[in-house]
């Protein structure tokens, strides 16, 4: 039998239904792969061997009875940001030391209801704050990809680096992830996987550890566009426990694949041609434009004039919301507690020991911009800029643009502990330059592998859609995937 871990969700689903192998066999293959690879990749922070086998056994019974959901028997990895009942949920942070929730997030509940199997919890940047998966309390994740003739360890992107590395390294069929400023699309682009950030409100945020509540959104990382569509159908739902989730029917995203893009208008924003953009990113973008033209789409130059303000505005809004959300971690009710001489001393010592450097930096920035005398100058102004960014997109879509095509990242994966990046937080933040606008405007976006750079590392293109028009992203993303082909790393781990 061929390596079971190499099948896509769509392929494995058909083979499970045809009784070519069982969910337990498939799950055991993934668990063996995780046990062998995780010391090298550090993608998982907890592996749920017994729970996975128990869930797989239940799936096999349903499949034998001719029953089963859309993901019946498919083994998935879950980002450590999603609450999983009775299982390690620590957001990659020491402050939540030992925390095992007594409840299940809505997104993971939806996946289990559709028959999926949980393999374990995936590593991530602490509280989803990072672009390289180096801020995790559990150490950095290593990208399964390596540059040609170079053994240097590379980052998988962040904050969903564990999710992206596990999917690219065949350690799960697909993974849940979250995106606050690019945390699904950027790691997907750096690992040759497909990442979807849905419209704000498409997936429930209930049971997901909050970073910035007006920006956070759950989505899938998968091996191809079809698998991402299958995952999205199961993850999305309205939820009375999350008042920001939207009551709209969840379409059959898979049905959008293969539909013609002839006559569609694809916008190319001039503001995304940034100073100093590497030639290979420019060439990749042009290749994407040519693929769309060849498929019959009309290419239209567009302007999103407030794009240059998106990154600074994001790095005011997101830390402000984070400083509010993270105030609940005080060592009193759950997680890490460091004793002190009084309650204030205990708060201070617990937070000092529990939060990492990047989280402390963002909490301090956020507290500063919300403080008396600075709220109007920074936070209020950033929210006004956010409204202008949203209006830029509304104007473009009102003019008949169906989707917008841009690069996903300004470069391929860089080295772990890269001195240029680690010494300069602003340089690290610039990794999100093509992705943050989507979160600021609450729009859907998809990153699709589109080629390899000169060193043989994957690069991705991004498509941005109208609110709740993820179907258009799957339709146009599939065109890029068909033209570019699929990419996988050479196994070294």
C-alpha positions as a printed NumPy array, in Angstrom:
array([[  0.   ,   0.   ,   0.   ],
       [  1.304,   3.498,  -0.866],
       [  2.086,   5.976,   1.908],
       [ -1.359,   6.804,   3.3  ],
       [ -0.237,  10.22 ,   4.527],
       [  0.338,  11.426,   0.942],
       [ -3.373,  11.358,   0.012],
       [ -5.336,  14.611,  -0.098],
       [ -8.599,  14.809,   1.865],
       [-10.569,  14.318,  -1.345],
       [ -8.545,  11.209,  -2.255],
       [ -8.599,   9.727,   1.26 ],
       [-12.351,  10.345,   1.56 ],
       [-13.041,   8.299,  -1.581],
       [-10.692,   5.498,  -0.545],
       [-12.216,   5.304,   2.943],
       [-15.691,   5.01 ,   1.437],
       [-14.439,   2.357,  -0.982],
       [-12.998,   0.408,   2.023],
       [ -9.474,   0.476,   0.519],
       [ -8.201,   1.189,   4.038],
       [ -9.731,   2.111,   7.388],
       [ -9.663,   5.403,   9.284],
       [ -7.699,   3.621,  12.009],
       [ -5.023,   2.593,   9.482],
       [ -4.904,   6.135,   8.113],
       [ -4.724,   7.626,  11.614],
       [ -1.98 ,   5.212,  12.688],
       [  0.027,   6.179,   9.583],
       [ -0.197,   9.862,  10.573],
       [  0.623,   9.177,  14.233],
       [  3.713,   7.199,  13.186],
       [  4.75 ,  10.058,  10.866],
       [  4.311,  12.591,  13.692],
       [  6.309,  10.507,  16.16 ],
       [  9.145,  10.202,  13.632],
       [  9.163,  13.804,  12.361],
       [  8.148,  15.997,  15.289],
       [ 11.592,  15.997,  16.976],
       [ 12.895,  17.65 ,  13.769],
       [  9.933,  19.892,  12.818],
       [  8.414,  20.708,  16.252],
       [  5.013,  21.168,  14.588],
       [  2.969,  19.542,  17.385],
       [  2.937,  20.63 ,  21.038],
       [  0.629,  17.757,  22.054],
       [ -0.175,  14.499,  20.233],
       [ -3.457,  12.798,  21.214],
       [ -2.663,   9.19 ,  20.275],
       [ -5.454,   7.518,  22.27 ],
       [ -8.126,  10.06 ,  21.412],
       [ -7.204,   9.888,  17.708],
       [ -7.499,   6.088,  17.624],
       [-10.788,   6.197,  19.534],
       [-12.253,   8.77 ,  17.09 ],
       [-10.943,   6.79 ,  14.086],
       [-12.554,   3.6  ,  15.418],
       [-15.901,   5.401,  15.759],
       [-15.527,   6.69 ,  12.179],
       [-14.868,   3.164,  10.894],
       [-18.111,   1.97 ,  12.487],
       [-20.063,   4.772,  10.819],
       [-18.388,   4.11 ,   7.46 ],
       [-19.157,   0.376,   7.763],
       [-22.803,   1.27 ,   8.303],
       [-22.804,   3.413,   5.157],
       [-23.037,   6.582,   7.224],
       [-20.545,   9.328,   7.882],
       [-20.025,  13.052,   7.492],
       [-18.106,  15.136,   4.979],
       [-14.797,  14.543,   6.814],
       [-15.501,  11.059,   8.135],
       [-12.276,   9.408,   9.287],
       [ -9.975,  12.228,   8.099],
       [ -7.133,  13.013,  10.569],
       [ -6.593,  16.735,  11.249],
       [ -4.197,  18.891,  13.256],
       [ -5.649,  21.666,  15.446],
       [ -3.881,  24.959,  16.118],
       [ -3.186,  25.409,  19.839],
       [ -5.476,  28.487,  19.806],
       [ -8.666,  26.364,  19.544],
       [-10.186,  25.087,  22.788],
       [-10.334,  21.278,  22.75 ],
       [-12.149,  19.696,  25.68 ],
       [ -9.766,  18.037,  28.132],
       [ -6.774,  18.559,  25.813],
       [ -3.77 ,  20.942,  26.049],
       [ -4.898,  24.446,  24.933],
       [ -2.218,  27.014,  25.733],
       [ -1.955,  29.392,  22.731],
       [  1.779,  28.671,  22.556],
       [  2.213,  30.52 ,  25.885],
       [  3.58 ,  29.704,  29.344],
       [  0.882,  31.871,  30.99 ],
       [ -1.696,  29.137,  30.208],
       [  0.512,  26.436,  31.69 ],
       [ -1.451,  23.216,  32.234],
       [ -4.754,  24.623,  30.937],
       [ -7.191,  22.02 ,  29.579],
       [-10.61 ,  23.519,  28.828],
       [-13.889,  21.879,  29.822],
       [-15.483,  22.936,  26.553],
       [-14.931,  22.628,  22.785],
       [-14.608,  25.51 ,  20.305],
       [-17.431,  25.808,  17.786],
       [-15.108,  25.272,  14.798],
       [-13.639,  22.04 ,  16.171],
       [-17.129,  20.896,  17.259],
       [-18.235,  21.34 ,  13.634],
       [-15.28 ,  19.264,  12.397],
       [-15.927,  16.426,  14.869],
       [-19.637,  16.477,  13.933],
       [-18.55 ,  15.888,  10.318],
       [-16.446,  12.88 ,  11.409],
       [-12.928,  14.328,  11.503],
       [-10.25 ,  12.789,  13.752],
       [ -7.999,  14.885,  16.034],
       [ -4.289,  14.057,  15.886],
       [ -3.179,  16.731,  18.348],
       [ -2.465,  20.403,  18.927],
       [ -0.18 ,  22.388,  16.653],
       [  2.588,  24.809,  17.593],
       [  2.091,  28.527,  16.944],
       [  3.476,  31.963,  17.762],
       [  2.535,  32.883,  21.329],
       [ -1.062,  34.212,  21.358],
       [ -0.811,  34.296,  17.529],
       [  1.633,  37.218,  17.72 ],
       [  4.381,  36.643,  15.182],
       [  5.227,  36.071,  11.53 ],
       [  7.771,  33.271,  11.891],
       [  6.611,  30.876,  14.655],
       [  9.659,  31.821,  16.727],
       [  7.749,  33.409,  19.639],
       [  6.204,  30.129,  20.841],
       [  6.994,  29.052,  24.408],
       [  7.503,  25.566,  22.906],
       [ 10.278,  26.708,  20.583],
       [ 10.312,  27.501,  16.861],
       [  8.724,  25.302,  14.201],
       [ 11.025,  24.247,  11.355],
       [  9.773,  24.565,   7.774],
       [  9.81 ,  21.187,   5.921],
       [ 11.251,  23.092,   2.941],
       [ 14.971,  23.743,   2.576],
       [ 16.819,  25.83 ,   0.022],
       [ 18.733,  23.985,  -2.704],
       [ 22.119,  22.684,  -1.491],
       [ 21.583,  24.293,   1.921],
       [ 20.715,  22.592,   5.221],
       [ 19.848,  25.849,   7.006],
       [ 16.641,  25.6  ,   9.049],
       [ 13.924,  27.956,   7.755],
       [ 10.849,  29.438,   9.422],
       [  7.406,  28.216,   8.276],
       [  5.841,  31.653,   8.766],
       [  3.42 ,  32.574,  11.516],
       [  1.448,  32.617,  13.553],
       [ -0.001,  29.334,  12.191],
       [  3.459,  27.9  ,  11.516],
       [  2.746,  24.542,  13.135],
       [ -0.384,  24.151,  11.011],
       [  1.448,  24.991,   7.773],
       [  4.496,  22.819,   8.564],
       [  2.323,  19.847,   9.576],
       [  0.325,  20.025,   6.33 ],
       [  3.438,  20.507,   4.152],
       [  5.279,  17.72 ,   6.008],
       [  2.433,  15.152,   5.722],
       [  1.776,  15.158,   9.478],
       [ -1.988,  15.772,   9.064],
       [ -4.428,  15.779,   6.138],
       [ -5.235,  19.448,   6.846],
       [ -5.195,  21.821,   9.8  ],
       [ -7.191,  24.55 ,  11.468],
       [ -5.507,  27.942,  11.662],
       [ -6.362,  31.559,  12.47 ],
       [ -5.615,  34.818,  10.688],
       [ -5.452,  38.224,  12.406],
       [ -3.128,  39.999,   9.954],
       [ -1.963,  37.223,   7.628],
       [ -1.392,  34.302,   9.997],
       [ -3.002,  31.761,   7.635],
       [ -1.963,  33.143,   4.254],
       [  1.675,  34.008,   5.031],
       [  2.673,  30.572,   6.447],
       [  0.731,  28.858,   3.642],
       [  2.757,  30.841,   1.085],
       [  6.064,  29.98 ,   2.809],
       [  5.311,  26.23 ,   2.927],
       [  3.707,  25.614,  -0.482],
       [  0.253,  24.991,   0.996],
       [ -3.165,  26.62 ,   0.481],
       [ -4.481,  28.926,   3.196],
       [ -7.9  ,  30.575,   3.388],
       [ -8.802,  33.545,   5.576],
       [-12.618,  33.69 ,   5.397],
       [-14.778,  36.81 ,   5.635],
       [-14.999,  38.137,   9.198],
       [-18.045,  36.411,  10.711],
       [-18.023,  33.375,   8.398],
       [-16.553,  31.084,  11.112],
       [-17.393,  31.328,  14.795],
       [-14.685,  32.705,  17.087],
       [-16.217,  31.059,  20.157],
       [-13.674,  28.903,  21.967],
       [-10.699,  30.429,  20.119],
       [ -8.206,  32.253,  22.347],
       [ -8.602,  35.939,  21.421],
       [ -5.786,  38.117,  20.082],
       [ -7.591,  41.032,  18.384],
       [-11.323,  40.353,  18.405],
       [-12.295,  42.585,  15.469],
       [ -9.63 ,  41.018,  13.227],
       [ -9.341,  37.322,  14.246],
       [-10.852,  34.737,  11.922],
       [-10.488,  30.954,  11.739],
       [ -9.733,  29.192,   8.473],
       [ -8.066,  26.091,   6.996],
       [ -4.569,  25.289,   5.757],
       [ -4.646,  22.398,   3.286],
       [ -2.595,  20.747,   0.55 ],
       [ -4.67 ,  21.981,  -2.361],
       [ -7.611,  24.255,  -3.156],
       [-10.157,  21.411,  -3.163],
       [ -9.149,  20.289,   0.327],
       [ -9.354,  23.892,   1.567],
       [-12.897,  24.111,   0.146],
       [-13.896,  20.853,   1.884],
       [-12.485,  22.122,   5.201],
       [-14.186,  25.528,   4.877],
       [-17.603,  23.921,   4.364],
       [-17.244,  22.093,   7.693],
       [-15.632,  24.934,   9.663],
       [-18.087,  27.695,   8.717],
       [-21.354,  28.21 ,  10.583],
       [-23.486,  30.76 ,  12.377],
       [-23.16 ,  30.512,  16.154],
       [-25.445,  32.063,  18.796],
       [-22.416,  32.06 ,  21.143],
       [-20.558,  34.463,  18.806],
       [-22.609,  37.547,  17.96 ],
       [-20.12 ,  38.524,  15.228],
       [-20.814,  35.303,  13.305],
       [-23.156,  35.914,  10.391],
       [-26.359,  34.024,   9.682],
       [-25.859,  33.048,   6.052],
       [-26.154,  29.71 ,   4.372],
       [-22.778,  27.981,   3.961],
       [-22.41 ,  27.158,   0.243],
       [-20.845,  24.038,  -1.256],
       [-17.434,  25.596,  -1.87 ],
       [-16.169,  22.512,  -3.679],
       [-18.775,  23.071,  -6.401],
       [-17.051,  26.361,  -7.351],
       [-13.896,  24.516,  -8.466],
       [-13.548,  24.11 , -12.199],
       [-16.043,  26.862, -13.039],
       [-14.887,  29.11 , -15.87 ],
       [-13.343,  32.491, -15.023],
       [-14.016,  33.814, -18.529],
       [-15.2  ,  37.412, -18.388],
       [-14.346,  37.889, -14.7  ],
       [-12.602,  41.152, -13.818],
       [ -9.413,  40.636, -11.812],
       [ -8.047,  43.781, -10.161],
       [ -4.307,  44.498,  -9.903],
       [ -3.649,  47.171,  -7.234],
       [ -0.818,  49.534,  -8.124],
       [ -0.126,  50.222,  -4.412],
       [  1.078,  46.63 ,  -3.885],
       [  4.108,  47.331,  -6.103],
       [  6.205,  48.346,  -3.121],
       [  9.706,  49.849,  -3.169],
       [ 12.424,  47.246,  -3.104],
       [ 10.102,  44.36 ,  -3.98 ],
       [ 12.288,  41.435,  -5.14 ],
       [ 12.28 ,  40.738,  -8.89 ],
       [ 11.1  ,  37.172,  -8.379],
       [  7.97 ,  38.378,  -6.522],
       [  7.25 ,  40.814,  -9.359],
       [  7.749,  38.03 , -11.932],
       [  5.543,  35.644,  -9.959],
       [  2.774,  38.256,  -9.845],
       [  3.062,  38.806, -13.612],
       [  2.882,  35.059, -14.158],
       [ -0.344,  34.973, -12.141],
       [ -1.748,  37.804, -14.251],
       [ -0.863,  35.893, -17.438],
       [ -2.538,  32.704, -16.127],
       [ -5.72 ,  34.627, -15.416],
       [ -5.643,  36.224, -18.875],
       [ -5.076,  32.825, -20.508],
       [ -8.115,  31.48 , -18.632],
       [-10.26 ,  34.276, -20.094],
       [-10.351,  36.757, -17.229],
       [-10.064,  40.496, -17.834],
       [ -7.174,  42.2  , -16.019],
       [ -7.963,  45.668, -14.659],
       [ -5.499,  48.062, -12.993],
       [ -7.034,  49.393,  -9.794],
       [ -6.095,  51.748,  -6.979],
       [ -6.425,  51.135,  -3.24 ],
       [ -5.025,  54.511,  -2.14 ],
       [ -4.969,  53.959,   1.628],
       [ -2.945,  50.72 ,   1.43 ],
       [  0.244,  52.443,   2.658],
       [ -1.448,  53.243,   5.968],
       [ -2.709,  49.687,   6.566],
       [  0.342,  48.275,   8.343],
       [  0.811,  51.176,  10.808],
       [ -2.945,  51.291,  11.492],
       [ -3.009,  47.516,  12.028],
       [ -0.125,  47.709,  14.505],
       [ -2.188,  50.167,  16.572],
       [ -5.57 ,  48.401,  16.397],
       [ -4.296,  44.823,  16.943],
       [ -2.061,  45.534,  19.991],
       [ -4.795,  47.74 ,  21.519],
       [ -7.285,  44.868,  21.353],
       [ -4.609,  42.417,  22.522],
       [ -3.803,  44.479,  25.615],
       [ -7.497,  44.351,  26.531],
       [ -7.939,  40.639,  25.732],
       [ -4.777,  39.543,  27.541],
       [ -5.677,  41.369,  30.762],
       [ -7.591,  38.221,  31.819],
       [ -4.352,  36.223,  32.253],
       [ -3.455,  37.161,  35.806],
       [ -2.521,  33.905,  37.539],
       [ -5.68 ,  33.876,  39.651],
       [ -8.132,  31.401,  38.113],
       [ -6.153,  29.213,  35.706],
       [ -2.765,  28.819,  34.08 ],
       [  0.569,  29.886,  35.521],
       [  0.731,  31.391,  39.013],
       [  3.944,  32.776,  40.49 ],
       [  3.467,  33.521,  44.212],
       [  4.027,  37.09 ,  45.415],
       [  3.916,  39.037,  48.662],
       [  0.446,  40.373,  47.763],
       [ -2.042,  40.097,  44.88 ],
       [ -0.456,  42.892,  42.816],
       [  2.989,  41.302,  43.198],
       [  1.5  ,  37.934,  42.172],
       [ -0.099,  39.514,  39.057],
       [  3.168,  41.155,  38.07 ],
       [  5.339,  38.096,  38.633],
       [  2.897,  35.734,  36.883],
       [  2.6  ,  37.976,  33.808],
       [  6.352,  38.667,  33.715],
       [  7.144,  34.951,  33.783],
       [  4.187,  33.841,  31.661],
       [  4.322,  36.201,  28.673],
       [  7.116,  36.13 ,  26.097],
       [  8.989,  39.139,  24.749],
       [  6.845,  39.778,  21.657],
       [  3.59 ,  39.503,  23.621],
       [  4.914,  41.952,  26.249],
       [  5.941,  44.346,  23.471],
       [  2.472,  44.316,  21.908],
       [  0.648,  44.574,  25.24 ],
       [  2.727,  47.662,  26.092],
       [  2.126,  49.23 ,  22.665],
       [ -1.602,  48.513,  22.989],
       [ -1.858,  49.881,  26.52 ],
       [  0.014,  53.019,  25.439],
       [ -2.243,  53.787,  22.443],
       [ -5.35 ,  53.319,  24.616],
       [ -4.076,  55.487,  27.457],
       [ -5.425,  58.92 ,  28.374],
       [ -4.069,  61.604,  26.062],
       [ -3.094,  59.128,  23.334],
       [ -6.391,  57.366,  22.57 ],
       [ -7.56 ,  60.053,  20.118],
       [ -4.131,  60.574,  18.582],
       [ -3.499,  56.884,  17.874],
       [ -6.351,  54.427,  18.363],
       [ -9.186,  56.642,  17.132],
       [ -7.13 ,  57.78 ,  14.132],
       [ -6.241,  54.173,  13.268],
       [ -9.927,  53.216,  13.324],
       [-10.7  ,  56.096,  10.936],
       [ -7.921,  54.886,   8.607],
       [ -9.412,  51.386,   8.84 ],
       [-12.753,  52.753,   7.603],
       [-10.975,  54.363,   4.629],
       [ -9.181,  51.088,   3.775],
       [-12.536,  49.273,   3.838],
       [-14.069,  51.943,   1.577],
       [-11.209,  51.551,  -0.954],
       [-12.208,  47.904,  -1.398],
       [-15.941,  48.701,  -1.484],
       [-15.364,  51.247,  -4.283],
       [-13.307,  48.777,  -6.335],
       [-15.875,  45.97 ,  -5.957],
       [-18.69 ,  48.425,  -6.771],
       [-16.903,  49.077, -10.082],
       [-17.385,  45.424, -11.034],
       [-14.094,  43.852,  -9.897],
       [-14.67 ,  40.177,  -9.019],
       [-11.368,  39.445,  -7.223],
       [ -8.029,  41.127,  -6.579],
       [ -4.703,  39.42 ,  -7.308],
       [ -1.561,  40.286,  -5.298],
       [  1.593,  38.61 ,  -3.981],
       [  1.079,  36.803,  -0.656],
       [  4.474,  37.619,   0.908],
       [  7.396,  39.936,   0.09 ],
       [  9.862,  37.   ,   0.053],
       [ 10.273,  33.245,   0.462],
       [ 10.963,  31.662,   3.877],
       [ 13.913,  33.099,   5.807],
       [ 16.197,  31.441,   8.35 ],
       [ 15.293,  30.659,  11.946],
       [ 16.965,  33.231,  14.229],
       [ 17.732,  35.374,  11.154],
       [ 19.674,  38.303,  12.634],
       [ 18.119,  40.878,  10.289],
       [ 14.628,  39.841,  11.334],
       [ 15.06 ,  39.086,  15.034],
       [ 16.96 ,  42.332,  15.689],
       [ 14.335,  44.483,  13.953],
       [ 10.663,  43.917,  14.911],
       [  9.515,  46.368,  12.196],
       [ 11.255,  44.301,   9.507],
       [  9.434,  41.228,  10.847],
       [  6.113,  43.133,  10.807],
       [  6.672,  43.982,   7.117],
       [  6.051,  40.294,   6.328],
       [  2.355,  41.131,   6.686],
       [  2.434,  44.013,   4.206],
       [  0.275,  42.249,   1.577],
       [ -2.102,  40.574,   4.021],
       [ -3.193,  43.024,   6.75 ],
       [ -5.528,  45.063,   4.522],
       [ -7.788,  42.009,   4.179],
       [ -8.23 ,  41.757,   7.959],
       [ -8.702,  45.507,   8.379],
       [-11.541,  45.388,   5.809],
       [-12.984,  42.051,   7.043],
       [-12.638,  40.497,   3.567],
       [-11.849,  36.91 ,   2.488],
       [ -8.42 ,  36.022,   1.085],
       [ -6.686,  32.894,  -0.185],
       [ -2.976,  32.12 ,  -0.635],
       [ -2.164,  29.588,  -3.357],
       [  1.294,  28.156,  -4.191],
       [  2.371,  29.676,  -7.507],
       [  6.025,  28.809,  -8.019],
       [  9.485,  28.361,  -6.554],
       [ 12.172,  31.005,  -6.106],
       [ 15.771,  30.699,  -7.349],
       [ 16.649,  28.657,  -4.238],
       [ 13.779,  26.221,  -4.833],
       [ 11.582,  27.628,  -2.046],
       [  7.811,  28.068,  -2.49 ],
       [  6.15 ,  31.408,  -3.215],
       [  2.429,  32.156,  -3.123],
       [ -0.082,  34.468,  -4.76 ],
       [ -3.038,  35.967,  -2.908],
       [ -6.583,  36.512,  -4.137],
       [ -8.912,  38.879,  -2.264],
       [-12.686,  38.648,  -2.676],
       [-15.912,  40.45 ,  -1.885],
       [-17.449,  39.839,   1.56 ],
       [-18.817,  36.269,   1.804],
       [-17.726,  35.446,  -1.75 ],
       [-15.243,  32.713,  -0.81 ],
       [-16.616,  30.734,  -3.76 ],
       [-14.95 ,  33.237,  -6.104],
       [-11.631,  32.684,  -4.319],
       [-11.853,  28.911,  -4.69 ],
       [-12.832,  29.336,  -8.353],
       [ -9.969,  31.73 ,  -9.204],
       [ -7.475,  30.035,  -6.853],
       [ -8.108,  26.735,  -8.605],
       [ -7.109,  28.362, -11.924],
       [ -3.745,  29.409, -10.436],
       [ -3.238,  25.958,  -8.915],
       [ -3.984,  24.224, -12.233],
       [ -1.545,  26.499, -14.072],
       [  1.236,  26.414, -11.452],
       [  1.019,  22.752, -10.465],
       [  1.528,  21.445,  -6.947],
       [  4.721,  21.642,  -4.927],
       [  6.15 ,  19.491,  -2.158],
       [  9.412,  19.509,  -0.224],
       [ 12.1  ,  16.836,  -0.496],
       [ 11.894,  14.82 ,   2.693],
       [ 14.958,  15.31 ,   4.927],
       [ 13.428,  14.838,   8.394]])
